[in-house]
């Protein structure tokens, strides 16, 4: 039952992305890439998207020292996959 509900959620995301989402002619992404006077709040949020996973990986790997080896491998795999 859980897998079916997750499948419907993902199908909903795909449906939204293909049929409902606005067209990609907004200038936010192009302003961020070219640094052509982007909004300060948008630039800060875009920059934090790279910092949060790195901080989370540091916290996960720092806590690894006292955990059994199988859980340590799981956190390493998670960190490598996320970054």
FENMOLIN-V803538 format. One record per pair of residues at least 12 apart in sequence whose ideal C-beta (glycine too) atoms are under 8 Angstrom apart, sorted by the first residue. I is the first residue (numbers start at 1). J is the second residue. D is the distance in Angstrom with one decimal. If there is no record, write none. Layout:
{{I;J;D} {I;J;D}}
//
This chain:
{{28;42;6.2} {32;46;5.5} {53;82;5.2} {53;83;6.0} {54;83;6.9} {56;82;7.5} {57;79;4.2} {57;82;6.6} {57;83;6.1} {60;75;4.8} {60;78;6.8} {60;79;5.9} {61;75;6.4} {61;76;7.2} {61;79;6.1} {63;75;7.8} {64;76;7.5}}
//
